[in-house]
Amino acid sequence: MKILLTGCAGFIGSHTLDRLLADGHDVIGVDNFDPFYSRALKNANIASHIGSAAASPQRTSGSFELLEADLADTRTYQKLNFLVGSEPIDAIIHLAAKAGVRPSIEDPVGYQRSNVIATQNLLEFAKQNEIKQFVFASSSSVYGVNPNVPWSEKDAVLKPISPYASTKVSCELLGHVYSHLYGIRFLGLRFFTVYGPRQRPDLAINKFVRLIEAGEPIPVFGDGSTRRDYTYIADIVEGIIGALHYDKTNYEVINLGNDQTVTLSEMILTIETVLGKKAEINRLPEQPGDVPQTWADISKAKKLFGYEPKTSFSEGIQLFVAWRNDHSTF
C-alpha cells in the first residue's frame, strides 16, 4: 500500500512509520517539526529511514519520502500532489496534531488551527484524491470528566474540558461528515495515555524518570490519586495497523487503551522500583484541564480488529528505562 502518514517524526508517528516500512508499505510522511519540543529528538526518531542512514541494516522494503510542511496551509497540498504523482494513495494515517492539554488552555486558537483546520484540509485532500481509508488519532480526553467507567464509545454525550480535547471532538465530527457525504472510511482512534521509547519529554513518565535519575524533585499535581489507563506504544501501533486494514463499516470511533488504570502514586512507585531509587516529590495543586481518571473499554477494538494489548505497566516501564539507558542524550 501507499500511505500518507502525518506526524511521522513524532513519538507515535515514528513508531508507526517503523512498522509500516517493516510491513513493506510505501510511505509519504508529513511533519512540520513543531518546536513544542526539540527537533533533534524528532530527527533521531526517523534517522534510520532518511539520508545516509537509508542503507542501514534497519532499512526495510518499503520506501519513505519526507515532506516538511504545515497541514493547515493549503499550499502544502500542491506539494503533496506533486509527491504523490501518478501512483494513488491508498490510505491516510493522520497522527499530526498540536499536543498537550495544559498548553492548549494558553493557546486555544493555535490548537484550533493546527488540529481542526489541518484535519479539514486533509479530509478535503482525501475527497479530491478519492482516498477512501482515513485513520485519525483522537484522544481519551474527549470524554472529559465522565464518572461512568470504563469509558465506552457508546457514551454519546462528550464533555471535553480543554481546548485540546474539544479539537479532537471537532475532528471526529468532521470525519463523520466526510464519511457520510463522500464515502470515506473514517476511523477515529481514541488513544489512552501512550508511553514508551521516544515518548515526548514533557510527559510525566519521561519527565519523572529523568528527574529521579538526576536526583531532582518531581512535580506531582494533586494528592496522587488521579488514575490513567497507560498504554504501551507497541500496543497502540498494533491498533493503528488493525484500523488501517479494517473494511467493514464506514465510520467508527474506537478506544485504544490497556483496559487497566494506574494511580499517579502507583506510577511513581513503579518507576522507583525499576530505577532502584526513591523520588523526591514536589507536591503542587491540581491543574485545570486535567481529568481525575481515564479508563478504556476496549471491547469494540477487540471485536472490530482483534485489538489485544500485551504489555503490562511494569513491563512497559522497564522497556522505557532500558531505552533511556541506551539513549542517554535524550
BELVEN-V942344 format. One line per field, one symbol per residue. psi: psi as a letter, one per 40 degrees, with the letter a starting at -180 (. if undefined). burial: I if it has 9 or more other ideal C-beta (glycine too) atoms within 8 Angstrom, else O. A space follows every 10 residues. Layout:
psi = ???
burial = ???
//
This chain:
psi = ihhhhifdea cddddddddd ddeeihhhhh hefhedihdd dddddedeei aeedeideha diihhhhhih eehddddddd ddddaehihd ihhgehihih ddddddgddd dddddddddd ddddddddef hehhhhhaie eddaghegii hieegdhhgi eidddddddd dddddddddd defhhhhhhh ihghiaheih eeiddddddd dddefiihhh haeeeiiigh hidddddddd ddddehfdie hihhhgaefi ihiddddddd dddddfhiih hhhiiiiiei idiihhhedd ddddffhghe hidddddddd dddddefde.
burial = OIIIIIIIII IIIIIIIIII IOOOIIIIII IIOOOIOOOO IIIIIIIOIO OOIOOOOOIO OIOIOIIOIO IOOOOIIOII OOIIOOOOIO IIIIIIIIOI IIIIIOIOOO IIIIIIIIII IIIIIIIOIO IIIIIIIIII IIIIOIOOOO IIIOIOOIOI OIIIIIIIII IIOIIIOIIO OOOIIIIIII IIIIIIIIII IOIOIIIIII IIIOOOOIOI IIOIIIIIII IIIIIIIIII IIIIOIOOOO IIIIIIIIIO IIIIOOIIOI IIOIIOOOII OOOOOOOOII IOIIIIIIOI IIOIIOIOIO IOIIIIIIII IOIIOOIOOO
//
